[in-house]
């Protein structure tokens, strides 16, 4: 895999400094500059006044954003681009700032990657699970799922399925889309109690409170109750060790009826573990942010399913952003 990548010194130096642009975007979203500008054309001092910031610092930031094409500037007046209005203004239905803030909250742990590699676990400087972090994570997952689910869900045949378990489903985005695509389907979103308000609010926004319900619990330590004919596990086993991931699959299997379908959606590595690039980098993201999480290969996921009693295991043709894929199995 890596033999096909040819680097030049200039490319490497540019990549090494690429976090400058990322941090500029993070700062602009955190300061809510795009929403503050809205539909107006403003001078930098007017922008600075709106969020009570230093005029000099604001001028540097908005000029950098203009250089990156995220703001437009004409005659000293700054305005939102079409892209900014669509995706970076909070009031826009397409707002993706939550996932940007989630990335921002991970910068500190990524900066300690060298230390994490040495000790084999995260090096934390602040408590995990603070409300601001939780909100950006859950709504960031909503941002990402809203960009994937509309294209993914129609590719999965759930004909004849009536009850879906969205295990670790966060705000319930996939459960919502599966139910919209399959009128006879009902779903349960199972996640931590702290997720309930976000999930129920999201489900309500889509008018599906009568078909999608939330169940609170910890899928590692608590029993999962109910009876289902399909289980959807999207981006949850990568947060856990191989043993814990197998346990999660066992929990899903325990509430699946015989012949029930399991769908595992993950960033999937090849079986030599050296690619694709995003799943390999995401494994490092798990190193700096979780105790034992990692990206898994297709072969590793298939083995977990086989060892849990699933058959007819296959990888679907679907390929999502960042090389996400879906592996399915049937409970024997």
N, C-alpha and C positions, 0 to 999 in steps of 0.2 A: 504493500500500500504506500509506504513512505518513499519508495524508490521513484515514484512518479512525480514527486514534488521537487521542483527545482527552485531554490532560493537565490536571491542576489543580496549583497550587503544592504543596498538601498531598501529593498522590500522588508528585510528584517528590521532595519532601523525604523521604518514607517510603522510596522506592526508593533514594535516596542513602545512607540509613542501614541498608539491609537487610542489608549485610554483617555487621552486628553479630550478627544471629541466626545467619548462616552460620558465623562464627568461634566462636560459642558451641557450636554442634553439633560443629565440628571439634575444639575443645578437649576436649569431653566424650568423643568417640570416641578421640582420641589418648590421653587419660588412662584410657580403658577404664572409665569410671564405671559404665556400664550393666552390664557383666559383673561388676564388683566388688560391685554391689548384688545381682545375681542375683534370687533369689526372696525375699530378706529385706526387712525394714523397718528402716532404720538412721537414726540421728541424723547430722547433718552432721559432728560430730567423729569419729564412727566411720568415716564414709566417708573423711574426711581422713586418718585414721590408716592406712587400708588402702593408700593409695598415697603415704603420707608427704608430705602436702601441708599448707600453711597452713590452719588452721581457718577463718579469716575469708574467705580467697579461695574456699575450698570452699563455704562457706555462700552466698556470692554466686552462684557458678556453679550450684549445685543449685536455688537459688531461681529463677534465670533459666530453667533447664530446666523447672521446675515451671510457671512462668508461660507457657512455650511449649507446655505439655501433653505434654512428653516424659518427665517424672517426675510421680508422684503424691505428695502430701504430706498427712499427717493426724496431728494432735497432735505435730508436730515430727519425725515419722518419714517418711523418704523411701523410696519403692518404685518399681519399674518399672511402667510402664503395659503393657497388652497389646501395644501396638505396639512398645514398647521391648524386651520379652521376645522378640518375634518377629523383629525386624530389627536390633537394636543390641547384643544379647548375643552375644559371639563364638561361643558353643557352639551357637547357633541355626542350623538349616539355611538360614534366610532372611537371615542376616547380610549387611548391605550397607555395613558400615563401611569396607571396602577402597576403594570409590569415594569415600566421604567423605574419607578420608585422601588420595586422589589429588587431590581438589579442594583440600584443605589445602596440599598441596605446590605448587600453582600460584598461591597467593595472592601470593607474592612477585613473580612475574613479571607478574601482572595489575596489581599496584600501580605497575608501571613502564610501563603502557600508553602514557602520553603520550610518554615517551622513545622507545618502540618505534615509535610512529607517525612521529616525527620522523626516525628513522634507517632505518625500513623493515625492521627485524629485531629479534630478541630482545635484551634487555639482561639478561644473566645475572650472577648474583652467586655461584653455586655450581656445581660440576661437574654435568654431566648424567649420568644412569644410575647413581646411587648405589643400593645394594641396597635400601634402604628405599623409595626412589621407585619402583624397578622392581617390587617386590612389590606396592605399593599400586596401581600402574598395571595390571599384569597381572591381579591378582585383582579390581581394580575393573572391568576389562573383563568378567571372569567374572560379577561381580554384575549388570552391565547386560545382558549377553547372556542370562543365566538368566531375566531378566524379559521378554525379547523373543522369544527363540528358540522357546519352546513355542507361541506364537501365530503366529509367522512361518512356521516350517518347513512346517506342513500346508498353507499356501497356495501352495507351490511344487511343481509337478508334476515329479518326477524319474523318472517311469516309464521303465524301460529303461536308466537310467543305472547304471553300475557303479563308476566311479572318480571321486572328487571331490577336487579340489585346494582346500584352504583356505589361500589365500596370505596371509601375514602374520596367521595365525590365532591368535596368542597362545596361551592355554591350551586352545584347541581346542573351545570351547563349541558353536559352530555346527556344526562337523564331527560332534561327538558327537550333536547333536539330529537332523541330517540322517540319520545312520546309524540312530538309533533309529526314525525315521519310515519309513526305507526299508531293509528287512532285507537286500536284495541288494547294498547299497552299501558300498564301502570308501572310506576317505579318508586323505589325507596332509595333515598340518598343517605348513606350511613357515614357519619363522620363525628368528630369530637364535638362536645356540647358547645364549645366556643364558636363553632361554625354555624350553629342553628340560625341565628338572626340573618346572616348573610345569605344562607341558602333559601330560607323562607321568603325573604324579600325578593330574591332573584326569581324564584318559582312564581311568586305572585305577579311579578312584572309581565310574565308570559301567560298569565291567566290559567295556570295549570295546577293550582292548589288542590283541586279535586282529584288529580291523577298522580301527582308527584308529592310524596311525603318525606319528612326528614326523621331519621332515627339517630339518636345520640349514643355514642359509645366509642371505645378504643378497640380497633380491630386486632390489636396484639394481645390485649389482656381481657377483653370482655367477649361474651358470647354474641354471635350474630344470629338474630332470630328471624323466623319467617320461612317461607317456601317460595322458591323462584325457579324460573326455567331459563334465565340468562343472567350472567354476572359480568359486569363491566368493571375492569380494574385499569384505570388510566393513570399512569405516572405515579404509582405508589410503591411498587416493590423496589424501585431504585433508591428509596430512602432507607432501606433496611439491608441487613446482612443476608447471605444466602439462606441460612437457617430460618431467619425471621420471615424472609420472602416466601419460603415454602410454607411456613405456618399461615401466612396470609392467604395463600392459595387454598390451603386446607380449610380455612374458615369459610371461604367462598364455596368450596365444594360441599361443606357440611349442610348448607342450606339450598343447594341445587338439587332439583329432582333428577332421577335417572334419565339420561338423555339430554340433560340441560347443557347449555352452551356457555363456555367461559371465553371471554375476550380480554387479552392482555395488551394494552397499548403502552409502548415504551420507546425510549431512544435505544435502538438495538445495535450493539456492536457486531462486527463479523466474528467468526469463531477463532481468529488469531488475535483478536482484541486490539488490533492496531489501526482501526478505522471503523466507520467513517469518522471524520474529524470531530463533529459536534458531540456524538456520544462519548468519544474518548475524552474530550474536554469536560463534558458533563460529569464524568466519573471523578475528575478533580474537584468539580463543584460540590459533589457529595462528600469528598474527603475533607474539605474545609468547612462544611456546614452540617454534617451528620456524623454520628459515631461510627457506623459501619456501612453506610450506603455506598452504592456504586452503580455504574451502568452494567447491564448484563448482555451477553451474546445470545444470538438465536438459539444456539445449542444448549446454553445454560437454562434458558427459559423452557425449552422443550423438555429437558431432563426434569425440571421441577414439576411440570405438568404430568409427565409419565409416572413419576414417583408418587404423585397424588392420586393416581388412578384414572387419569384422562386418556382418551384415545382419539383417533382421527385428528391428530394434531397437525396443524399446517400454518404457514405464514400467508396472510392475505396479500393480494397485489398492492394494496394501499401503501403509499409512501407519503408521509406528511413532512411538514417543515422540520428542518434539523434532523432528518433521517429517522423520524418516528415511524414505527411499524406496528402491526397487530398480529399476534399469534393466537390461534383459537384451538379449542379442544372440546370434546364431548365427554360428559361424565358417564362412565361405564356402569 
